[in-house]
């Protein structure tokens, strides 16, 4: 099966007043097309930094990263990615519909094709009634949902989701989980980080756990976690061994 993400010996080093800091150290991993991979680790582990390399927001100090066979330093690679950041920053004076229309135009969509796509996604995420409201009136959960719609507007092959259920109530988390399942069924590849480990257990094919920028474990849940143990307990034990 073809690979959606290939990361080899990735390194990201930041300069600080007290000296260099390695945010990511010799990280290697691969994600197959159509796979859902949970990218886990405590705060400061290097998860968001890794995503930012894949998105071209920052340049790696060393190593390589490819999206669907294309080096991430080439802009064409990023056209096939949909991204939902942990805290979506939006033009809150726009309505939800205006935000999505603007996002679609950035990707060269227009006319009836764009209007139809917006309508389908708004309905899918239960936001049709709120589409003409200003984003400044949206709740935290609604912001996450409109952010996911924005990430999907151009029908990307790969989705990078950074804490997609952060700040959402239980119903909202269920809705996002169901959307991830539907996207997987449609053949999309999903690479996401989350502290909601119960959600990860329900939707992921595999997990990767990193700590201090280094990969600790990688594999399928059924292969990694002993019978009678949950992901949360396994995660804490794995991280605890590194303290």
GROMACS elastic network, one bead per residue, 0.5 to 0.9 nm:
[ bonds ]
;  ai    aj funct       b0    kb
    1    32     6  0.65419   500
    1    33     6  0.70374   500
    2    31     6  0.88857   500
    2    32     6  0.60122   500
    2    33     6  0.59177   500
    2    68     6  0.78968   500
    2    69     6  0.86711   500
    3     6     6  0.66761   500
    3    30     6  0.67547   500
    3    31     6  0.57474   500
    3    33     6  0.53550   500
    3    67     6  0.80812   500
    3    68     6  0.61747   500
    3    69     6  0.72956   500
    4    30     6  0.76639   500
    4    31     6  0.56291   500
    4    32     6  0.53399   500
    4    34     6  0.80786   500
    4    35     6  0.86316   500
    4    66     6  0.79520   500
    4    67     6  0.56288   500
    4    69     6  0.72202   500
    4   157     6  0.84559   500
    4   158     6  0.71940   500
    4   189     6  0.70025   500
    5    29     6  0.78798   500
    5    30     6  0.54748   500
    5    32     6  0.70042   500
    5    33     6  0.80802   500
    5    54     6  0.85688   500
    5    65     6  0.73650   500
    5    66     6  0.57798   500
    5    68     6  0.61591   500
    5    69     6  0.77242   500
    5   158     6  0.88470   500
    5   191     6  0.89486   500
    6    28     6  0.76857   500
    6    29     6  0.62197   500
    6    31     6  0.67249   500
    6    32     6  0.88808   500
    6    64     6  0.79520   500
    6    65     6  0.55916   500
    6    66     6  0.50966   500
    6    67     6  0.67068   500
    6    68     6  0.80543   500
    6    69     6  0.77775   500
    7    10     6  0.63660   500
    7    27     6  0.69608   500
    7    29     6  0.52223   500
    7    30     6  0.62257   500
    7    31     6  0.89698   500
    7    54     6  0.89671   500
    7    63     6  0.77072   500
    7    64     6  0.58687   500
    7    66     6  0.65208   500
    7    67     6  0.89595   500
    8    26     6  0.73631   500
    8    27     6  0.63421   500
    8    29     6  0.66856   500
    8    30     6  0.84825   500
    8    63     6  0.56785   500
    8    64     6  0.53114   500
    8    65     6  0.64077   500
    8    66     6  0.89491   500
    9    25     6  0.73934   500
    9    28     6  0.51508   500
    9    29     6  0.87348   500
    9    62     6  0.72392   500
    9    64     6  0.67811   500
    9    65     6  0.88097   500
   10    24     6  0.67946   500
   10    25     6  0.63982   500
   10    28     6  0.64708   500
   10    50     6  0.84269   500
   10    60     6  0.68616   500
   10    61     6  0.76780   500
   10    62     6  0.57020   500
   10    64     6  0.59300   500
   10    65     6  0.72467   500
   11    22     6  0.73489   500
   11    23     6  0.75832   500
   11    26     6  0.53357   500
   11    27     6  0.68126   500
   11    60     6  0.59297   500
   11    61     6  0.53324   500
   11    63     6  0.60674   500
   11    64     6  0.87348   500
   11   213     6  0.85118   500
   12    21     6  0.84904   500
   12    22     6  0.59303   500
   12    23     6  0.55412   500
   12    25     6  0.67733   500
   12    26     6  0.87657   500
   12    49     6  0.79016   500
   12    50     6  0.83532   500
   12    53     6  0.86959   500
   12    58     6  0.88944   500
   12    59     6  0.77740   500
   12    60     6  0.50419   500
   12    62     6  0.68485   500
   12    63     6  0.89662   500
   12   213     6  0.87222   500
   13    20     6  0.64294   500
   13    21     6  0.55063   500
   13    23     6  0.58338   500
   13    24     6  0.70695   500
   13    25     6  0.82697   500
   13    60     6  0.78365   500
   13    61     6  0.60645   500
   13    62     6  0.88408   500
   14    19     6  0.85233   500
   14    20     6  0.55740   500
   14    21     6  0.51607   500
   14    22     6  0.63760   500
   14    23     6  0.70505   500
   14    61     6  0.88076   500
   15    18     6  0.82010   500
   15    19     6  0.60120   500
   15    21     6  0.63169   500
   15    22     6  0.88984   500
   16    19     6  0.50893   500
   16    20     6  0.57078   500
   16    21     6  0.69949   500
   17    20     6  0.81478   500
   18    21     6  0.87825   500
   21    24     6  0.89775   500
   22    25     6  0.62143   500
   22   212     6  0.80657   500
   22   213     6  0.70217   500
   23    44     6  0.78750   500
   23    45     6  0.73367   500
   23    46     6  0.54459   500
   23    49     6  0.71277   500
   23    50     6  0.87535   500
   23   212     6  0.68691   500
   23   213     6  0.52484   500
   23   214     6  0.88000   500
   24    27     6  0.66076   500
   24    45     6  0.79691   500
   24    46     6  0.56427   500
   24    47     6  0.85234   500
   24    49     6  0.74617   500
   24    50     6  0.72478   500
   24   212     6  0.72158   500
   24   214     6  0.63665   500
   25    46     6  0.89758   500
   25   212     6  0.80373   500
   25   213     6  0.51979   500
   25   214     6  0.54405   500
   25   215     6  0.84489   500
   26    62     6  0.83049   500
   26    63     6  0.74263   500
   26   213     6  0.81057   500
   26   214     6  0.68458   500
   26   215     6  0.83909   500
   27    50     6  0.89558   500
   27    63     6  0.84440   500
   27   210     6  0.88205   500
   27   213     6  0.73821   500
   27   214     6  0.59951   500
   27   215     6  0.61747   500
   28    63     6  0.88935   500
   28   215     6  0.77097   500
   29   208     6  0.83406   500
   29   215     6  0.86308   500
   29   218     6  0.82983   500
   31    34     6  0.86315   500
   31    35     6  0.66809   500
   31    36     6  0.81890   500
   31    37     6  0.70927   500
   31   189     6  0.81021   500
   31   190     6  0.88870   500
   31   191     6  0.79819   500
   32    35     6  0.54980   500
   32    36     6  0.85765   500
   32   189     6  0.74833   500
   33    36     6  0.88135   500
   33    68     6  0.82131   500
   33   157     6  0.84870   500
   33   158     6  0.82271   500
   33   187     6  0.76238   500
   33   188     6  0.71707   500
   33   189     6  0.53951   500
   33   190     6  0.87263   500
   34   157     6  0.87193   500
   34   158     6  0.85834   500
   34   183     6  0.89418   500
   34   184     6  0.60816   500
   34   185     6  0.81248   500
   34   186     6  0.83136   500
   34   188     6  0.50354   500
   34   190     6  0.74400   500
   35   184     6  0.70307   500
   35   187     6  0.82219   500
   35   188     6  0.74514   500
   35   189     6  0.50567   500
   35   190     6  0.63283   500
   35   191     6  0.81094   500
   35   204     6  0.79847   500
   35   205     6  0.64464   500
   35   206     6  0.80923   500
   36   180     6  0.83771   500
   36   181     6  0.88719   500
   36   184     6  0.70471   500
   36   188     6  0.84674   500
   36   189     6  0.59785   500
   36   191     6  0.60202   500
   36   192     6  0.78554   500
   36   203     6  0.71472   500
   36   204     6  0.50213   500
   36   205     6  0.53843   500
   36   206     6  0.68763   500
   36   207     6  0.86326   500
   37   189     6  0.83008   500
   37   190     6  0.63003   500
   37   191     6  0.50312   500
   37   192     6  0.64546   500
   37   193     6  0.85576   500
   37   200     6  0.86948   500
   37   203     6  0.86840   500
   37   204     6  0.54637   500
   37   205     6  0.60008   500
   37   206     6  0.50866   500
   37   207     6  0.54415   500
   37   208     6  0.74274   500
   38   190     6  0.84327   500
   38   191     6  0.62555   500
   38   192     6  0.52916   500
   38   193     6  0.57398   500
   38   194     6  0.73772   500
   38   200     6  0.62447   500
   38   201     6  0.87667   500
   38   203     6  0.86178   500
   38   204     6  0.59073   500
   38   205     6  0.79626   500
   38   206     6  0.63868   500
   38   208     6  0.62594   500
   38   209     6  0.83091   500
   39    47     6  0.69573   500
   39   191     6  0.68807   500
   39   192     6  0.56688   500
   39   194     6  0.72673   500
   39   206     6  0.89071   500
   39   207     6  0.59602   500
   39   208     6  0.50778   500
   39   209     6  0.62126   500
   39   210     6  0.77324   500
   40    45     6  0.84952   500
   40    47     6  0.72913   500
   40   192     6  0.83350   500
   40   193     6  0.56197   500
   40   194     6  0.64476   500
   40   195     6  0.73443   500
   40   197     6  0.86484   500
   40   207     6  0.70947   500
   40   208     6  0.59468   500
   40   210     6  0.62838   500
   40   211     6  0.86620   500
   40   235     6  0.85827   500
   41    44     6  0.80142   500
   41    45     6  0.55680   500
   41    46     6  0.79393   500
   41    47     6  0.70798   500
   41   193     6  0.81399   500
   41   194     6  0.84011   500
   41   195     6  0.79470   500
   41   208     6  0.83488   500
   41   209     6  0.53987   500
   41   210     6  0.50912   500
   41   211     6  0.57669   500
   41   212     6  0.87178   500
   41   235     6  0.82808   500
   41   239     6  0.80147   500
   42    45     6  0.55586   500
   42    46     6  0.87948   500
   42    47     6  0.87997   500
   42   195     6  0.79143   500
   42   209     6  0.89823   500
   42   210     6  0.80283   500
   42   211     6  0.68133   500
   42   212     6  0.87344   500
   42   239     6  0.81384   500
   43    46     6  0.79822   500
   43    47     6  0.83681   500
   43   211     6  0.88456   500
   44    47     6  0.75225   500
   44    48     6  0.84330   500
   44   211     6  0.79510   500
   44   212     6  0.69987   500
   44   213     6  0.81520   500
   45    48     6  0.83709   500
   45    49     6  0.87701   500
   45   210     6  0.60937   500
   45   213     6  0.52583   500
   45   214     6  0.78531   500
   46    49     6  0.51544   500
   46    50     6  0.61139   500
   46    51     6  0.87261   500
   46   210     6  0.73919   500
   46   211     6  0.73340   500
   46   212     6  0.67089   500
   46   214     6  0.81165   500
   47    50     6  0.52594   500
   47    51     6  0.64343   500
   47    52     6  0.87615   500
   47   162     6  0.85084   500
   47   193     6  0.70871   500
   47   210     6  0.76240   500
   47   211     6  0.89796   500
   47   213     6  0.78775   500
   48    52     6  0.61032   500
   48    53     6  0.86801   500
   48    85     6  0.88177   500
   48    86     6  0.89339   500
   48   162     6  0.71831   500
   48   193     6  0.82513   500
   49    52     6  0.50178   500
   49    53     6  0.63775   500
   49    54     6  0.88239   500
   49    58     6  0.79763   500
   50    53     6  0.51930   500
   50    54     6  0.64958   500
   50    55     6  0.87794   500
   50    60     6  0.88902   500
   50   213     6  0.89439   500
   51    54     6  0.50546   500
   51    55     6  0.62104   500
   51    56     6  0.86310   500
   51    57     6  0.86356   500
   51   160     6  0.72551   500
   51   161     6  0.89086   500
   51   162     6  0.82699   500
   52    56     6  0.60636   500
   52    57     6  0.50236   500
   52    58     6  0.58608   500
   52    59     6  0.84266   500
   53    56     6  0.50744   500
   53    57     6  0.59719   500
   53    58     6  0.52277   500
   53    59     6  0.59384   500
   53    60     6  0.63646   500
   53    65     6  0.77879   500
   53    72     6  0.75099   500
   53    73     6  0.86415   500
   54    57     6  0.77586   500
   54    58     6  0.84744   500
   54    65     6  0.67186   500
   54    66     6  0.75212   500
   54    67     6  0.73566   500
   54    71     6  0.89980   500
   54    72     6  0.57750   500
   54    73     6  0.83934   500
   54    78     6  0.80826   500
   55    58     6  0.78692   500
   55    72     6  0.69297   500
   55    73     6  0.85937   500
   55    77     6  0.85660   500
   55    78     6  0.61936   500
   55    81     6  0.78792   500
   55    83     6  0.82783   500
   55   160     6  0.88145   500
   56    59     6  0.66148   500
   56    72     6  0.61729   500
   56    73     6  0.60592   500
   56    74     6  0.82769   500
   56    75     6  0.78630   500
   56    78     6  0.75694   500
   59    62     6  0.87217   500
   59    73     6  0.78385   500
   60    63     6  0.70557   500
   60    64     6  0.78157   500
   60    65     6  0.87410   500
   64    71     6  0.75602   500
   64    72     6  0.84001   500
   65    70     6  0.83766   500
   65    71     6  0.60370   500
   65    72     6  0.59813   500
   65    73     6  0.84470   500
   66    69     6  0.55104   500
   66    70     6  0.50363   500
   66    72     6  0.52556   500
   66    73     6  0.85005   500
   66    77     6  0.79807   500
   67    70     6  0.51699   500
   67    71     6  0.63449   500
   67    72     6  0.60485   500
   67    77     6  0.59058   500
   67    78     6  0.78276   500
   67    80     6  0.83604   500
   67    81     6  0.85359   500
   67   158     6  0.85139   500
   68    71     6  0.85218   500
   68    77     6  0.73956   500
   68    80     6  0.84651   500
   68   157     6  0.87922   500
   68   158     6  0.86300   500
   69    77     6  0.84119   500
   70    73     6  0.83962   500
   70    74     6  0.72017   500
   70    76     6  0.79270   500
   70    77     6  0.57140   500
   71    74     6  0.57988   500
   71    75     6  0.88158   500
   71    76     6  0.89879   500
   71    77     6  0.68420   500
   72    75     6  0.70857   500
   72    76     6  0.82696   500
   72    77     6  0.57081   500
   72    78     6  0.70132   500
   73    76     6  0.87363   500
   73    77     6  0.77629   500
   73    78     6  0.87786   500
   74    77     6  0.58394   500
   74    78     6  0.76441   500
   75    78     6  0.54643   500
   75    79     6  0.70261   500
   76    79     6  0.54479   500
   76    80     6  0.76112   500
   77    80     6  0.60503   500
   77    81     6  0.75288   500
   78    81     6  0.52538   500
   78    82     6  0.82719   500
   79    82     6  0.80853   500
   79   107     6  0.78934   500
   79   154     6  0.85661   500
   79   156     6  0.74956   500
   80   154     6  0.82809   500
   80   155     6  0.80677   500
   80   157     6  0.55262   500
   80   158     6  0.63195   500
   80   159     6  0.86225   500
   81   151     6  0.80169   500
   81   152     6  0.88307   500
   81   154     6  0.89073   500
   81   155     6  0.87515   500
   81   156     6  0.52548   500
   81   157     6  0.63533   500
   81   159     6  0.56736   500
   81   160     6  0.71442   500
   82   148     6  0.83857   500
   82   150     6  0.80496   500
   82   152     6  0.58968   500
   82   153     6  0.82193   500
   82   154     6  0.79061   500
   82   155     6  0.79460   500
   82   156     6  0.56035   500
   82   157     6  0.78266   500
   82   158     6  0.62317   500
   82   160     6  0.61889   500
   82   161     6  0.82318   500
   83   147     6  0.85379   500
   83   148     6  0.77949   500
   83   150     6  0.84200   500
   83   151     6  0.52094   500
   83   152     6  0.82741   500
   83   158     6  0.86197   500
   83   159     6  0.58433   500
   83   161     6  0.59026   500
   83   162     6  0.80099   500
   84    87     6  0.82572   500
   84    88     6  0.68780   500
   84   144     6  0.80743   500
   84   147     6  0.60688   500
   84   148     6  0.59326   500
   84   150     6  0.81686   500
   84   151     6  0.60587   500
   84   159     6  0.79137   500
   84   160     6  0.63863   500
   84   162     6  0.60562   500
   84   163     6  0.82705   500
   84   164     6  0.69463   500
   85    88     6  0.53822   500
   85    89     6  0.83579   500
   85   147     6  0.81929   500
   85   160     6  0.81946   500
   85   161     6  0.63801   500
   85   162     6  0.50418   500
   85   163     6  0.73390   500
   85   164     6  0.77035   500
   86   144     6  0.85989   500
   86   161     6  0.76701   500
   86   163     6  0.51412   500
   86   164     6  0.66332   500
   86   165     6  0.87716   500
   86   166     6  0.71110   500
   87   143     6  0.88567   500
   87   144     6  0.81373   500
   87   162     6  0.85258   500
   87   163     6  0.85242   500
   87   166     6  0.84830   500
   88   143     6  0.72928   500
   88   144     6  0.72177   500
   88   147     6  0.64103   500
   89    92     6  0.84755   500
   89   147     6  0.88786   500
   90    93     6  0.87017   500
   90    94     6  0.84608   500
   90    99     6  0.80363   500
   90   135     6  0.78752   500
   90   143     6  0.88187   500
   90   147     6  0.85046   500
   91    94     6  0.57773   500
   91    95     6  0.87163   500
   91    99     6  0.74972   500
   91   135     6  0.74724   500
   91   136     6  0.84129   500
   92    95     6  0.74335   500
   92    96     6  0.88010   500
   92    99     6  0.88963   500
   92   134     6  0.64021   500
   92   137     6  0.82445   500
   92   138     6  0.89755   500
   93   134     6  0.58130   500
   93   135     6  0.64343   500
   93   136     6  0.64036   500
   94    97     6  0.79557   500
   94    98     6  0.57989   500
   94    99     6  0.60949   500
   94   132     6  0.88712   500
   94   133     6  0.81112   500
   94   134     6  0.53440   500
   94   135     6  0.60452   500
   94   136     6  0.80626   500
   95    98     6  0.51243   500
   95    99     6  0.62686   500
   95   100     6  0.87519   500
   95   130     6  0.84384   500
   95   131     6  0.63861   500
   95   132     6  0.52883   500
   95   133     6  0.50323   500
   95   135     6  0.53922   500
   95   136     6  0.83901   500
   96    99     6  0.51998   500
   96   100     6  0.63979   500
   96   101     6  0.86660   500
   96   127     6  0.85317   500
   96   130     6  0.71761   500
   96   132     6  0.61765   500
   96   133     6  0.64775   500
   96   134     6  0.64433   500
   96   135     6  0.58670   500
   96   146     6  0.69887   500
   97   100     6  0.52366   500
   97   101     6  0.60787   500
   97   102     6  0.86038   500
   97   118     6  0.74406   500
   97   119     6  0.88790   500
   97   122     6  0.86001   500
   97   128     6  0.89800   500
   97   130     6  0.87011   500
   97   131     6  0.50410   500
   97   132     6  0.60865   500
   97   133     6  0.83057   500
   98   101     6  0.50191   500
   98   102     6  0.61100   500
   98   103     6  0.85568   500
   98   131     6  0.83341   500
   98   132     6  0.80553   500
   99   102     6  0.52429   500
   99   103     6  0.62318   500
   99   104     6  0.86905   500
   99   135     6  0.86164   500
   99   146     6  0.88687   500
   99   150     6  0.77538   500
  100   104     6  0.60772   500
  100   105     6  0.85721   500
  100   118     6  0.66708   500
  100   146     6  0.83594   500
  100   149     6  0.76591   500
  100   150     6  0.57920   500
  100   153     6  0.71568   500
  101   104     6  0.51469   500
  101   105     6  0.62491   500
  101   106     6  0.87587   500
  101   109     6  0.87099   500
  101   110     6  0.83937   500
  101   114     6  0.72003   500
  101   115     6  0.76630   500
  101   118     6  0.73624   500
  101   153     6  0.88941   500
  102   105     6  0.51724   500
  102   106     6  0.63757   500
  102   107     6  0.89896   500
  103   106     6  0.52118   500
  103   107     6  0.67951   500
  103   109     6  0.87667   500
  103   150     6  0.65941   500
  103   151     6  0.86855   500
  103   153     6  0.71437   500
  103   154     6  0.83813   500
  104   107     6  0.52688   500
  104   108     6  0.65309   500
  104   109     6  0.51866   500
  104   110     6  0.71701   500
  104   114     6  0.64929   500
  104   117     6  0.89081   500
  104   118     6  0.84801   500
  104   150     6  0.82140   500
  104   153     6  0.60472   500
  104   154     6  0.64783   500
  105   110     6  0.61355   500
  105   114     6  0.80610   500
  106   109     6  0.73871   500
  107   153     6  0.86276   500
  107   154     6  0.65356   500
  108   154     6  0.88216   500
  109   113     6  0.69769   500
  109   114     6  0.55420   500
  109   154     6  0.77688   500
  110   113     6  0.61318   500
  110   115     6  0.75759   500
  111   114     6  0.55811   500
  111   115     6  0.64025   500
  111   116     6  0.86766   500
  112   115     6  0.50126   500
  112   116     6  0.58635   500
  112   117     6  0.83804   500
  113   116     6  0.52763   500
  113   117     6  0.61855   500
  113   118     6  0.87083   500
  114   117     6  0.50772   500
  114   118     6  0.61545   500
  114   119     6  0.85986   500
  114   153     6  0.84155   500
  115   118     6  0.51863   500
  115   119     6  0.62057   500
  115   120     6  0.86837   500
  116   119     6  0.51332   500
  116   120     6  0.61866   500
  116   121     6  0.86963   500
  117   120     6  0.51851   500
  117   121     6  0.62407   500
  117   122     6  0.85707   500
  117   153     6  0.69155   500
  117   154     6  0.85420   500
  118   121     6  0.53106   500
  118   122     6  0.60473   500
  118   123     6  0.85410   500
  118   149     6  0.82217   500
  118   153     6  0.70494   500
  119   122     6  0.52382   500
  119   123     6  0.61706   500
  119   124     6  0.85403   500
  119   128     6  0.73617   500
  120   123     6  0.52967   500
  120   124     6  0.61174   500
  120   125     6  0.88005   500
  121   125     6  0.62286   500
  121   126     6  0.84937   500
  121   127     6  0.83804   500
  121   128     6  0.87062   500
  121   149     6  0.60229   500
  121   150     6  0.88998   500
  121   152     6  0.79178   500
  121   153     6  0.76311   500
  122   125     6  0.53240   500
  122   126     6  0.60274   500
  122   128     6  0.50488   500
  122   129     6  0.86883   500
  122   130     6  0.88757   500
  122   131     6  0.74136   500
  122   146     6  0.79667   500
  122   149     6  0.70978   500
  123   126     6  0.50326   500
  123   127     6  0.60390   500
  123   128     6  0.54061   500
  123   129     6  0.88381   500
  124   127     6  0.77868   500
  124   128     6  0.86794   500
  124   149     6  0.88311   500
  124   179     6  0.83649   500
  125   128     6  0.80572   500
  125   145     6  0.64398   500
  125   146     6  0.78482   500
  125   148     6  0.86289   500
  125   149     6  0.74407   500
  125   175     6  0.79427   500
  125   176     6  0.85483   500
  125   179     6  0.81920   500
  126   129     6  0.77135   500
  126   130     6  0.85919   500
  126   145     6  0.85780   500
  127   130     6  0.52482   500
  127   131     6  0.60660   500
  127   142     6  0.78124   500
  127   145     6  0.79950   500
  127   146     6  0.76297   500
  128   131     6  0.52497   500
  128   132     6  0.83574   500
  129   132     6  0.74749   500
  129   133     6  0.84331   500
  130   133     6  0.53378   500
  130   134     6  0.83814   500
  130   135     6  0.89175   500
  130   138     6  0.83234   500
  131   134     6  0.81123   500
  131   135     6  0.88221   500
  132   135     6  0.89246   500
  133   136     6  0.83065   500
  133   137     6  0.70117   500
  133   138     6  0.80768   500
  134   137     6  0.57609   500
  134   138     6  0.74296   500
  135   138     6  0.52308   500
  135   139     6  0.87333   500
  135   142     6  0.88153   500
  135   143     6  0.75707   500
  135   146     6  0.89322   500
  136   139     6  0.84524   500
  138   141     6  0.78963   500
  138   142     6  0.55581   500
  138   143     6  0.60678   500
  139   142     6  0.51052   500
  139   143     6  0.62020   500
  139   144     6  0.87539   500
  140   143     6  0.51272   500
  140   144     6  0.64331   500
  140   145     6  0.88090   500
  140   166     6  0.87345   500
  140   167     6  0.64803   500
  140   168     6  0.68062   500
  141   144     6  0.51740   500
  141   145     6  0.63478   500
  141   146     6  0.87673   500
  141   165     6  0.80591   500
  141   166     6  0.83667   500
  141   167     6  0.68043   500
  141   168     6  0.50474   500
  141   169     6  0.73915   500
  141   172     6  0.65235   500
  141   173     6  0.89070   500
  142   146     6  0.60685   500
  142   147     6  0.82998   500
  142   168     6  0.87912   500
  142   172     6  0.88022   500
  143   146     6  0.52373   500
  143   147     6  0.59292   500
  143   148     6  0.85614   500
  144   148     6  0.62325   500
  144   149     6  0.87392   500
  144   164     6  0.68139   500
  144   165     6  0.73752   500
  144   166     6  0.80654   500
  144   167     6  0.86666   500
  144   168     6  0.80647   500
  145   148     6  0.50623   500
  145   149     6  0.63004   500
  145   150     6  0.86287   500
  145   164     6  0.86867   500
  145   172     6  0.86840   500
  145   176     6  0.78895   500
  146   150     6  0.61334   500
  146   151     6  0.86126   500
  147   150     6  0.50234   500
  147   151     6  0.62687   500
  147   152     6  0.87373   500
  148   152     6  0.62953   500
  148   153     6  0.87112   500
  148   161     6  0.84553   500
  148   164     6  0.80441   500
  148   176     6  0.89469   500
  149   152     6  0.50478   500
  149   153     6  0.60682   500
  150   153     6  0.52428   500
  150   154     6  0.83321   500
  151   154     6  0.75344   500
  151   155     6  0.82884   500
  151   156     6  0.79489   500
  151   159     6  0.76053   500
  151   160     6  0.88476   500
  152   155     6  0.52350   500
  152   156     6  0.62957   500
  152   159     6  0.80887   500
  153   156     6  0.78352   500
  155   158     6  0.89708   500
  156   159     6  0.69290   500
  156   188     6  0.77689   500
  157   187     6  0.79067   500
  157   188     6  0.53474   500
  157   189     6  0.63611   500
  157   190     6  0.87659   500
  158   188     6  0.59420   500
  158   190     6  0.59243   500
  158   191     6  0.76672   500
  159   188     6  0.74269   500
  159   189     6  0.62244   500
  159   191     6  0.61586   500
  159   192     6  0.78464   500
  160   189     6  0.87230   500
  160   190     6  0.61927   500
  160   191     6  0.50116   500
  160   192     6  0.56216   500
  160   193     6  0.84240   500
  161   164     6  0.56212   500
  161   190     6  0.74746   500
  161   191     6  0.63515   500
  161   193     6  0.64599   500
  161   194     6  0.85418   500
  162   165     6  0.87751   500
  162   166     6  0.87348   500
  162   191     6  0.85999   500
  162   192     6  0.56649   500
  162   193     6  0.50880   500
  162   194     6  0.67522   500
  163   166     6  0.52696   500
  163   192     6  0.70724   500
  163   193     6  0.54383   500
  163   195     6  0.70608   500
  163   196     6  0.81735   500
  164   167     6  0.89310   500
  164   168     6  0.87991   500
  164   173     6  0.84985   500
  164   176     6  0.74787   500
  164   192     6  0.76857   500
  164   193     6  0.78248   500
  164   194     6  0.71320   500
  165   168     6  0.54782   500
  165   169     6  0.83661   500
  165   172     6  0.73518   500
  165   173     6  0.54750   500
  165   174     6  0.89715   500
  165   176     6  0.68691   500
  165   177     6  0.85078   500
  165   194     6  0.76166   500
  165   195     6  0.89888   500
  165   196     6  0.76075   500
  165   199     6  0.86968   500
  166   169     6  0.88467   500
  166   173     6  0.84953   500
  166   194     6  0.78337   500
  166   195     6  0.81865   500
  166   196     6  0.80338   500
  168   171     6  0.78047   500
  168   172     6  0.54275   500
  168   173     6  0.60420   500
  169   172     6  0.52285   500
  169   173     6  0.63041   500
  169   174     6  0.87999   500
  170   173     6  0.51035   500
  170   174     6  0.62987   500
  170   175     6  0.87518   500
  171   174     6  0.51387   500
  171   175     6  0.63398   500
  171   176     6  0.88427   500
  172   175     6  0.50606   500
  172   176     6  0.63252   500
  172   177     6  0.85806   500
  173   176     6  0.51950   500
  173   177     6  0.60808   500
  173   178     6  0.85964   500
  173   199     6  0.77666   500
  174   177     6  0.50380   500
  174   178     6  0.61801   500
  174   179     6  0.86738   500
  174   199     6  0.83978   500
  175   178     6  0.51652   500
  175   179     6  0.62944   500
  175   180     6  0.87507   500
  176   179     6  0.50295   500
  176   180     6  0.62372   500
  176   181     6  0.87154   500
  177   180     6  0.51431   500
  177   181     6  0.64148   500
  177   182     6  0.87969   500
  177   199     6  0.70257   500
  177   200     6  0.89280   500
  177   202     6  0.79704   500
  177   203     6  0.68861   500
  178   181     6  0.50892   500
  178   182     6  0.62858   500
  178   183     6  0.86678   500
  178   203     6  0.86624   500
  179   183     6  0.60977   500
  179   184     6  0.85497   500
  180   183     6  0.50903   500
  180   184     6  0.61838   500
  180   185     6  0.86112   500
  180   190     6  0.77235   500
  180   203     6  0.73328   500
  181   184     6  0.51229   500
  181   185     6  0.62076   500
  181   186     6  0.86718   500
  181   203     6  0.67166   500
  182   186     6  0.62555   500
  182   187     6  0.88392   500
  182   188     6  0.89194   500
  183   187     6  0.65417   500
  183   188     6  0.54613   500
  183   189     6  0.79391   500
  183   190     6  0.81730   500
  184   187     6  0.51045   500
  184   188     6  0.50079   500
  184   189     6  0.65178   500
  184   190     6  0.73660   500
  185   188     6  0.73354   500
  190   204     6  0.89632   500
  192   200     6  0.89632   500
  193   196     6  0.89487   500
  193   200     6  0.86464   500
  194   197     6  0.67735   500
  194   199     6  0.81424   500
  194   200     6  0.72136   500
  195   198     6  0.87325   500
  195   199     6  0.87382   500
  195   200     6  0.84847   500
  196   199     6  0.55027   500
  196   200     6  0.66569   500
  197   201     6  0.62618   500
  197   202     6  0.87705   500
  197   231     6  0.65187   500
  197   232     6  0.60542   500
  197   235     6  0.87403   500
  198   201     6  0.52087   500
  198   202     6  0.65898   500
  198   230     6  0.85857   500
  198   231     6  0.73686   500
  198   232     6  0.75470   500
  199   202     6  0.52515   500
  199   203     6  0.65959   500
  199   204     6  0.84664   500
  200   203     6  0.55595   500
  200   204     6  0.55947   500
  200   207     6  0.83274   500
  200   231     6  0.84190   500
  201   204     6  0.60705   500
  201   205     6  0.86775   500
  201   221     6  0.76070   500
  201   230     6  0.84457   500
  201   231     6  0.67379   500
  204   207     6  0.69139   500
  204   220     6  0.84123   500
  204   221     6  0.82390   500
  205   219     6  0.85557   500
  205   220     6  0.61492   500
  205   221     6  0.74377   500
  206   218     6  0.73044   500
  206   219     6  0.52657   500
  206   221     6  0.60920   500
  206   222     6  0.89945   500
  207   217     6  0.80041   500
  207   218     6  0.57337   500
  207   219     6  0.57103   500
  207   220     6  0.63144   500
  207   221     6  0.69024   500
  208   215     6  0.71245   500
  208   216     6  0.76023   500
  208   217     6  0.57689   500
  208   219     6  0.67525   500
  208   220     6  0.90000   500
  209   214     6  0.85335   500
  209   215     6  0.60001   500
  209   216     6  0.56297   500
  209   217     6  0.54311   500
  209   218     6  0.65617   500
  209   235     6  0.78336   500
  209   238     6  0.84055   500
  209   239     6  0.85262   500
  210   213     6  0.61287   500
  210   214     6  0.52434   500
  210   216     6  0.53891   500
  210   217     6  0.73291   500
  210   239     6  0.85504   500
  211   214     6  0.53807   500
  211   215     6  0.65429   500
  211   216     6  0.68733   500
  211   239     6  0.70804   500
  211   242     6  0.79252   500
  212   215     6  0.85231   500
  215   218     6  0.76491   500
  216   238     6  0.77133   500
  216   239     6  0.83840   500
  216   242     6  0.89362   500
  217   224     6  0.84092   500
  217   238     6  0.83316   500
  218   224     6  0.81551   500
  219   222     6  0.84814   500
  219   223     6  0.67277   500
  219   224     6  0.64494   500
  220   223     6  0.52893   500
  220   224     6  0.62514   500
  220   225     6  0.85670   500
  221   224     6  0.51617   500
  221   225     6  0.57512   500
  221   231     6  0.78462   500
  222   225     6  0.58358   500
  222   226     6  0.76955   500
  222   227     6  0.82709   500
  223   226     6  0.78208   500
  224   234     6  0.85208   500
  225   228     6  0.83980   500
  225   229     6  0.63303   500
  225   230     6  0.70732   500
  225   231     6  0.69184   500
  225   234     6  0.64485   500
  226   229     6  0.55944   500
  226   230     6  0.82021   500
  226   234     6  0.83389   500
  227   230     6  0.82381   500
  229   232     6  0.83329   500
  229   233     6  0.64883   500
  229   234     6  0.67932   500
  230   233     6  0.55042   500
  230   234     6  0.62916   500
  230   235     6  0.86088   500
  231   235     6  0.58575   500
  231   236     6  0.85132   500
  232   235     6  0.50878   500
  232   236     6  0.62133   500
  232   237     6  0.86318   500
  233   236     6  0.52392   500
  233   237     6  0.62073   500
  233   238     6  0.85922   500
  234   237     6  0.51843   500
  234   238     6  0.60931   500
  234   239     6  0.86355   500
  235   238     6  0.51182   500
  235   239     6  0.61504   500
  235   240     6  0.83316   500
  236   239     6  0.52282   500
  236   240     6  0.57642   500
  236   241     6  0.85769   500
  237   241     6  0.62706   500
  237   242     6  0.89917   500
  238   241     6  0.54997   500
  238   242     6  0.71452   500
  239   242     6  0.53905   500
  239   243     6  0.68629   500
  240   243     6  0.53317   500
